[in-house]
Amino acid sequence: MEDMNVIKLPVMEERQPAKKRTRPPKFDPKEEDQERQTNVKRLAGLGETDESVKLLEELLFGAEDELVDRLVEEEAQTGASLVEDADDGSCDSEDQDQVQTREPVWVDEDDELEEEVDMKHRYRRDLIRGEAESTMTNQRLQERMRQQFQKAMGGAPSWADANVKKKNADEEEDEEDEELLRRTGNFVASSDRLPSGVLRMKKCLHANSSRPSEDRLTTVQFHPSAQVVMTAGLDQSVSLFQVDGKTNPKIQSIHLERFPVHRAQFSRDGDTVIATSLKNKMFYLYDMMEGRVTPVHTVRGLNEARVKEFSVCPEGGALLLTGTNGYLHLLTLKTKEVVRSMKINGDVIGVAFSHDGSKVFVNSEDGEVYVWDMRSSRCVNRFTDEGCVKGTSIASSPNGQYLACGSQSGVVNVYSQEACLNSANPKPLKAVMNLLTSATSLTFNRSSEILAIASRAEDEAVRLVHLPSLTVFSNFPVSKRKIVYRTSCLDFSPHSGFFSLANNKGHAPLFRLLHYKDF
């Protein structure tokens, strides 16, 4: 019978025997000495048999003693420069080692787990390249996002490249100092060119706010030298206002009995105002210096039923009157007589002088444009306004670069003035199609950077064209509320600081163009 107090030990035969570690052989000094002597003899034999190697070394480097002497001499010569560059070299090597051995500050253990990400989420669908990629590991997803970012950016940006060595602050300051020292003028300069897109402007009090017209305004014009603006209209009055943008006080106003003013203009010297009406052959001359109004009842050599449209000649002292049946009459203000006349086919719609006054562009009702020489009274060129069925207006830029032609369809073609003088079929530089009704008014500013176009057939039908880029300013007129209404005339001040319009409400809205510093 077995004893219950006896504890049985496990059978050792069932466990596999542990592997014995292989111990290195015991060190035998005699065997080590014998092996060393054998290796020495073998190396000595190699040195004796390979004499060609020694010969080649002597040819390249010289004898052993000569090589040592030469190295010592070179070290003595370059020792000074090595000492000077030691600090810089050590700094560069330290920075390079620092960049190469950069390690993350901390490691998130969760990032190392191969977690599967659901790629069917709406934020990750763009990263899928196939239907099989329903899930993706974190590491692969990060790589996919990195590739997409670099593709969108056109490569890895410098700030995302850990191997790019950044410049220190001292180096950046040195480069800035060098750039400043290279220039003698202002380091930051503002451009004098008018930018396109948005025109910086400010709405001012109406130019005629101290005396609004009781009827439709037909004319607004700035004085050529004084800070004065003139308005005239069908209420039979001509008014002058001082322009300050704040109160615009009235200077003077004259009333012309039974004479609704159709057109009024300053003379070339700015001393006289010429005013014409709708159905009268008579016109008025208003001398502002003396305050005298002179009616001109008859003009010698003029056989017209009425005097309505006219233009002041750039050379001064003369008017170009628009007659009927295609006639143009040159009138001298001194003698009040017609000195010569010109005729075109069709009715005259508008005229525009070249910048020097030697040529005049005449737009006809049928879309033909005639170029006349004012000295010889000869037609020197003729062309058709492209796409025009019926012409309505014409204007030339003060710098002699552009010519604008308006049509009944609302299209305004902008031409090169040189091409219009020399070509029988000039092509427009730009066809401005922002007006939907007849383009009845065209005006360039004095710097020939802005072309103002308007139609009196519709409210707010005014656009400002940036001529260097041939694009329309997007912020005028303001679309929130009506300011301009129906425009019959528009003008810029002598230095383009102000812009004003004459509308059918009897007002002359005034705008300050902030890009221009002077009046």
WOTAFEN-V758248 format. One record per residue. N is the residue number from 1. RES is the residue in one letter. SS is DSSP state (alpha for helix, beta for strand, coil for the rest). PHI is phi in degrees with one decimal (none if undefined). BURIAL is 1 if it has 16 or more other C-alpha atoms within 10 Angstrom, else 0. Layout:
# WOTAFEN-V758248
n->{N;N}
res->{RES;RES}
ss->{SS;SS}
phi->{PHI;PHI}
burial->{BURIAL;BURIAL}
This chain:
# WOTAFEN-V758248
n->{1;2;3;4;5;6;7;8;9;10;11;12;13;14;15;16;17;18;19;20;21;22;23;24;25;26;27;28;29;30;31;32;33;34;35;36;37;38;39;40;41;42;43;44;45;46;47;48;49;50;51;52;53;54;55;56;57;58;59;60;61;62;63;64;65;66;67;68;69;70;71;72;73;74;75;76;77;78;79;80;81;82;83;84;85;86;87;88;89;90;91;92;93;94;95;96;97;98;99;100;101;102;103;104;105;106;107;108;109;110;111;112;113;114;115;116;117;118;119;120;121;122;123;124;125;126;127;128;129;130;131;132;133;134;135;136;137;138;139;140;141;142;143;144;145;146;147;148;149;150;151;152;153;154;155;156;157;158;159;160;161;162;163;164;165;166;167;168;169;170;171;172;173;174;175;176;177;178;179;180;181;182;183;184;185;186;187;188;189;190;191;192;193;194;195;196;197;198;199;200;201;202;203;204;205;206;207;208;209;210;211;212;213;214;215;216;217;218;219;220;221;222;223;224;225;226;227;228;229;230;231;232;233;234;235;236;237;238;239;240;241;242;243;244;245;246;247;248;249;250;251;252;253;254;255;256;257;258;259;260;261;262;263;264;265;266;267;268;269;270;271;272;273;274;275;276;277;278;279;280;281;282;283;284;285;286;287;288;289;290;291;292;293;294;295;296;297;298;299;300;301;302;303;304;305;306;307;308;309;310;311;312;313;314;315;316;317;318;319;320;321;322;323;324;325;326;327;328;329;330;331;332;333;334;335;336;337;338;339;340;341;342;343;344;345;346;347;348;349;350;351;352;353;354;355;356;357;358;359;360;361;362;363;364;365;366;367;368;369;370;371;372;373;374;375;376;377;378;379;380;381;382;383;384;385;386;387;388;389;390;391;392;393;394;395;396;397;398;399;400;401;402;403;404;405;406;407;408;409;410;411;412;413;414;415;416;417;418;419;420;421;422;423;424;425;426;427;428;429;430;431;432;433;434;435;436;437;438;439;440;441;442;443;444;445;446;447;448;449;450;451;452;453;454;455;456;457;458;459;460;461;462;463;464;465;466;467;468;469;470;471;472;473;474;475;476;477;478;479;480;481;482;483;484;485;486;487;488;489;490;491;492;493;494;495;496;497;498;499;500;501;502;503;504;505;506;507;508;509;510;511;512;513;514;515;516;517;518;519}
res->{M;E;D;M;N;V;I;K;L;P;V;M;E;E;R;Q;P;A;K;K;R;T;R;P;P;K;F;D;P;K;E;E;D;Q;E;R;Q;T;N;V;K;R;L;A;G;L;G;E;T;D;E;S;V;K;L;L;E;E;L;L;F;G;A;E;D;E;L;V;D;R;L;V;E;E;E;A;Q;T;G;A;S;L;V;E;D;A;D;D;G;S;C;D;S;E;D;Q;D;Q;V;Q;T;R;E;P;V;W;V;D;E;D;D;E;L;E;E;E;V;D;M;K;H;R;Y;R;R;D;L;I;R;G;E;A;E;S;T;M;T;N;Q;R;L;Q;E;R;M;R;Q;Q;F;Q;K;A;M;G;G;A;P;S;W;A;D;A;N;V;K;K;K;N;A;D;E;E;E;D;E;E;D;E;E;L;L;R;R;T;G;N;F;V;A;S;S;D;R;L;P;S;G;V;L;R;M;K;K;C;L;H;A;N;S;S;R;P;S;E;D;R;L;T;T;V;Q;F;H;P;S;A;Q;V;V;M;T;A;G;L;D;Q;S;V;S;L;F;Q;V;D;G;K;T;N;P;K;I;Q;S;I;H;L;E;R;F;P;V;H;R;A;Q;F;S;R;D;G;D;T;V;I;A;T;S;L;K;N;K;M;F;Y;L;Y;D;M;M;E;G;R;V;T;P;V;H;T;V;R;G;L;N;E;A;R;V;K;E;F;S;V;C;P;E;G;G;A;L;L;L;T;G;T;N;G;Y;L;H;L;L;T;L;K;T;K;E;V;V;R;S;M;K;I;N;G;D;V;I;G;V;A;F;S;H;D;G;S;K;V;F;V;N;S;E;D;G;E;V;Y;V;W;D;M;R;S;S;R;C;V;N;R;F;T;D;E;G;C;V;K;G;T;S;I;A;S;S;P;N;G;Q;Y;L;A;C;G;S;Q;S;G;V;V;N;V;Y;S;Q;E;A;C;L;N;S;A;N;P;K;P;L;K;A;V;M;N;L;L;T;S;A;T;S;L;T;F;N;R;S;S;E;I;L;A;I;A;S;R;A;E;D;E;A;V;R;L;V;H;L;P;S;L;T;V;F;S;N;F;P;V;S;K;R;K;I;V;Y;R;T;S;C;L;D;F;S;P;H;S;G;F;F;S;L;A;N;N;K;G;H;A;P;L;F;R;L;L;H;Y;K;D;F}
ss->{coil;coil;coil;coil;coil;coil;coil;coil;coil;coil;coil;alpha;alpha;alpha;coil;coil;coil;coil;coil;coil;coil;coil;coil;coil;coil;coil;coil;coil;alpha;alpha;alpha;alpha;alpha;alpha;alpha;alpha;alpha;alpha;alpha;alpha;alpha;alpha;alpha;alpha;alpha;alpha;alpha;alpha;alpha;coil;alpha;alpha;alpha;alpha;alpha;alpha;alpha;alpha;alpha;alpha;alpha;coil;coil;alpha;alpha;alpha;alpha;alpha;alpha;alpha;alpha;alpha;alpha;alpha;alpha;alpha;alpha;alpha;alpha;alpha;alpha;alpha;alpha;alpha;coil;alpha;alpha;alpha;alpha;alpha;alpha;alpha;alpha;alpha;alpha;alpha;alpha;alpha;alpha;alpha;coil;coil;coil;coil;coil;coil;coil;coil;alpha;alpha;alpha;alpha;coil;coil;coil;beta;beta;beta;coil;coil;coil;coil;coil;coil;alpha;alpha;alpha;coil;coil;coil;coil;coil;coil;coil;beta;beta;beta;alpha;alpha;alpha;alpha;alpha;alpha;alpha;alpha;alpha;alpha;alpha;alpha;alpha;alpha;alpha;alpha;coil;coil;coil;coil;alpha;alpha;alpha;coil;coil;coil;coil;coil;coil;coil;coil;alpha;alpha;alpha;alpha;alpha;alpha;alpha;alpha;alpha;alpha;alpha;alpha;alpha;alpha;coil;coil;coil;coil;coil;coil;coil;coil;coil;coil;coil;coil;coil;coil;coil;coil;coil;coil;beta;beta;beta;beta;coil;coil;coil;coil;coil;coil;coil;coil;coil;coil;coil;coil;beta;beta;beta;beta;beta;beta;coil;coil;coil;coil;coil;beta;beta;beta;beta;beta;beta;coil;coil;coil;beta;beta;beta;beta;beta;beta;coil;coil;coil;coil;coil;coil;coil;beta;beta;beta;beta;beta;beta;coil;coil;coil;coil;coil;beta;beta;beta;beta;beta;beta;coil;coil;coil;coil;coil;beta;beta;beta;beta;beta;beta;coil;coil;coil;coil;coil;beta;beta;beta;beta;beta;coil;coil;coil;coil;beta;beta;beta;beta;beta;coil;coil;coil;beta;coil;coil;coil;coil;coil;coil;coil;coil;coil;beta;beta;beta;coil;coil;coil;coil;coil;beta;beta;beta;beta;beta;coil;coil;coil;coil;beta;beta;beta;beta;beta;beta;coil;coil;coil;coil;beta;beta;beta;beta;beta;beta;beta;coil;coil;coil;coil;beta;beta;beta;beta;beta;beta;coil;coil;coil;coil;coil;beta;beta;beta;beta;beta;beta;coil;coil;coil;beta;beta;beta;beta;beta;beta;coil;coil;coil;coil;beta;beta;beta;beta;beta;beta;beta;coil;coil;coil;coil;coil;coil;beta;beta;beta;beta;beta;beta;coil;coil;coil;coil;coil;beta;beta;beta;beta;beta;beta;coil;coil;coil;coil;beta;beta;beta;beta;beta;alpha;alpha;alpha;alpha;alpha;alpha;coil;coil;coil;coil;coil;coil;coil;beta;beta;beta;coil;coil;coil;coil;coil;coil;coil;coil;beta;beta;beta;beta;coil;coil;coil;coil;coil;beta;beta;beta;beta;beta;coil;coil;coil;coil;coil;coil;coil;beta;beta;beta;beta;beta;coil;coil;coil;coil;beta;beta;coil;coil;coil;coil;coil;coil;coil;coil;coil;coil;coil;coil;coil;coil;beta;beta;beta;beta;beta;beta;coil;coil;coil;coil;coil;beta;beta;beta;beta;beta;beta;coil;coil;coil;coil;coil;coil;beta;beta;beta;beta;coil;coil;coil;coil;coil;coil}
phi->{none;-74.6;-82.3;-75.3;-86.0;-89.6;-96.7;-81.9;-87.8;-65.2;-73.6;-76.5;-72.0;-72.2;-82.4;-74.4;-65.9;-69.1;-71.9;-82.4;-74.9;-82.9;-90.5;-66.1;-62.8;-65.3;-73.1;-114.5;-62.4;-68.3;-64.7;-65.8;-67.7;-66.8;-67.4;-65.0;-65.0;-63.5;-66.7;-64.4;-62.9;-66.7;-67.1;-63.9;-65.6;-64.2;-67.7;-75.4;-79.2;-96.6;-74.4;-65.8;-65.6;-62.8;-63.3;-66.1;-63.8;-67.6;-67.1;-80.1;-109.7;84.8;-68.3;-61.7;-67.0;-64.2;-63.2;-64.4;-62.9;-67.0;-64.0;-64.2;-65.8;-64.6;-65.5;-67.1;-71.6;-96.9;-63.6;-64.3;-65.3;-65.7;-68.3;-65.1;-90.2;-64.6;-66.2;-63.2;-64.5;-67.8;-64.9;-63.9;-66.9;-66.0;-63.4;-67.0;-64.3;-66.7;-66.9;-72.0;-105.5;-66.6;-129.5;-63.8;-67.1;-145.4;-124.0;-88.3;-65.2;-67.5;-68.1;-79.5;-76.6;-81.6;-82.5;-88.0;-105.8;-75.8;-91.0;-85.6;-66.3;-65.3;-81.7;-117.1;-65.5;-69.1;-89.5;-79.2;-107.7;-168.2;-67.4;-71.6;-87.1;-79.0;-132.4;-156.4;-72.9;-60.3;-63.6;-69.9;-65.0;-62.7;-64.6;-65.2;-66.7;-64.5;-65.1;-65.5;-64.8;-64.8;-67.2;-72.1;-87.5;76.8;126.7;-78.5;-67.5;-64.2;-71.7;-94.9;-96.1;-72.6;-88.7;-80.4;-84.1;-81.3;-75.6;-80.7;-65.8;-63.5;-64.0;-65.5;-65.4;-62.9;-65.2;-65.2;-62.9;-63.6;-65.5;-66.3;-73.5;-73.7;-110.9;-106.5;-93.2;-69.2;-71.3;-112.2;-120.3;-91.0;-82.4;-86.8;-77.3;-73.9;-74.9;-90.9;92.8;-121.4;-94.4;-71.6;-148.7;-135.8;-77.5;-108.7;-63.8;-51.6;-61.1;-107.8;-62.8;-76.9;-153.6;-67.4;-80.1;-83.4;-137.9;-64.3;-80.2;-111.9;-141.9;-140.3;-152.2;-85.7;-66.1;-67.1;-133.1;-94.0;-85.2;-133.9;-126.1;-113.2;-127.7;-150.9;-164.2;-77.0;-84.9;66.7;-138.1;-126.7;-127.0;-119.8;-133.1;-83.9;-99.8;-126.7;81.4;-113.9;-112.2;48.1;-66.3;-77.1;-93.4;-161.9;-144.3;-119.5;-112.3;-107.9;-63.0;50.1;-140.4;-64.5;-77.4;-90.8;-151.6;-138.9;-148.7;-74.8;-70.7;-61.8;-84.6;81.2;-89.8;-129.2;-111.4;-102.9;-130.9;-121.0;-118.1;-84.2;-128.5;-116.1;-79.1;-77.4;-139.2;-114.6;-119.2;-111.8;-85.1;-73.7;-70.4;-99.6;70.0;-109.8;-105.5;-117.9;-82.9;-110.1;-84.7;-132.6;-123.8;-65.9;87.0;-104.7;-110.8;-125.6;-75.0;-152.1;-114.1;-121.5;-102.2;-157.0;-138.7;-84.4;-70.0;-61.3;-74.8;84.8;81.3;-146.3;-122.6;-107.9;-87.5;-94.3;-100.8;-97.1;58.4;83.9;-90.3;-126.8;-123.9;-94.4;-114.6;-92.0;-75.2;-71.6;-101.5;56.0;-141.1;-86.2;-94.3;-164.6;-132.8;-131.9;-139.0;-122.8;-81.9;89.1;-84.6;-81.4;-96.6;-167.4;-132.0;-148.4;-88.1;-69.9;-64.2;-97.4;78.6;-79.5;-124.5;-134.1;-97.3;-116.7;-98.8;-98.2;-66.2;-88.9;89.3;-86.2;-114.0;-108.4;-114.1;-111.5;-87.9;-71.5;-78.8;-98.8;55.9;-117.3;-82.5;-99.6;-161.7;-155.9;-150.0;-100.7;-64.1;-60.5;76.3;-89.6;-97.5;-142.4;-77.7;-130.3;-162.5;-156.4;-156.0;-121.2;-80.0;-62.6;-88.0;75.0;-99.1;-121.9;-137.0;-113.4;-125.7;-100.2;-129.9;-67.6;-75.2;97.3;-78.8;-116.8;-92.0;-106.5;-111.0;-78.7;-64.7;-64.7;-65.9;-69.6;-78.8;-115.3;-110.2;-85.8;-144.5;-70.2;-101.8;-66.9;-70.3;-156.7;-107.1;-83.0;-117.0;-88.2;-98.3;-100.6;-123.6;-55.0;-82.0;-98.4;-136.4;-135.3;-149.8;-96.5;-80.4;-68.8;-88.9;58.9;-103.9;-128.3;-116.1;-96.9;-124.7;-152.1;-131.5;-86.0;-91.9;-151.3;-68.7;58.9;-87.7;-135.0;-137.9;-115.3;-104.5;-83.0;-70.5;-57.5;-103.4;54.8;-124.1;-95.7;-64.5;-85.1;-107.2;-142.2;-77.4;-69.7;-87.9;-70.3;-147.8;-76.0;-127.6;-84.1;60.7;-91.0;-98.9;-108.2;-160.1;-150.3;-157.9;-109.5;-69.7;-54.5;-112.4;66.4;-71.9;-130.6;-138.3;-138.2;-136.1;-109.6;-119.3;-78.5;-92.4;83.4;-112.5;-124.2;-55.2;-122.1;-129.7;-95.8;-88.8;-72.3;-67.6;-97.2;-86.5;-100.9;-68.3}
burial->{0;0;0;0;0;0;0;0;0;0;0;0;0;0;0;0;0;0;0;0;0;0;0;0;0;0;0;0;0;0;0;0;0;0;0;0;0;0;0;0;0;0;0;0;0;0;0;0;0;0;0;0;0;0;0;0;0;0;0;0;0;0;0;0;0;0;0;0;0;0;0;0;0;0;0;0;0;0;0;0;0;0;0;0;0;0;0;0;0;0;0;0;0;0;0;0;0;0;0;0;0;0;0;0;0;0;0;0;0;0;0;0;0;0;0;0;0;0;1;0;0;0;0;0;0;0;0;1;0;0;0;0;0;0;0;1;0;1;0;0;1;0;0;0;0;0;0;0;0;0;0;0;0;0;0;0;0;0;0;0;0;0;0;0;0;0;0;0;0;0;0;0;0;0;0;0;0;0;0;0;0;0;0;0;0;0;0;0;0;0;0;0;0;1;0;1;0;0;1;0;1;0;0;1;1;1;1;1;1;0;1;1;1;0;1;1;1;1;1;1;1;1;1;1;0;0;0;1;1;1;1;1;1;1;1;1;1;1;1;1;1;1;1;1;1;0;1;1;1;1;0;0;0;0;0;0;0;0;1;1;1;1;1;1;1;1;1;1;0;1;0;1;1;1;1;1;1;0;0;0;1;1;1;1;1;1;1;0;0;0;0;0;1;0;0;0;0;0;1;0;0;1;0;0;0;1;1;1;1;1;1;1;1;1;0;0;0;1;1;1;1;1;1;1;0;1;1;1;1;1;1;1;0;0;0;1;1;1;0;0;1;1;1;1;0;1;1;1;1;1;1;1;1;1;0;0;0;0;1;1;1;1;1;1;1;1;1;1;1;1;1;1;0;1;0;0;0;0;1;0;1;1;1;1;1;1;0;1;0;1;1;1;1;1;1;1;1;1;0;0;0;1;1;1;1;1;1;1;1;1;1;1;1;1;1;1;1;0;1;1;1;0;0;0;0;1;1;1;0;1;1;1;0;1;1;0;1;1;1;1;1;1;1;1;1;1;0;1;1;1;1;1;1;1;1;1;1;0;1;1;1;1;1;1;1;1;1;0;0;1;0;1;1;0;0;0;1;0;0;0;0;0;1;1;1;1;1;1;1;1;1;1;1;1;0;1;1;1;1;1;1;1;1;1;1;1;1;1;1;1;1;1;1;0;0;1;0;0;1}
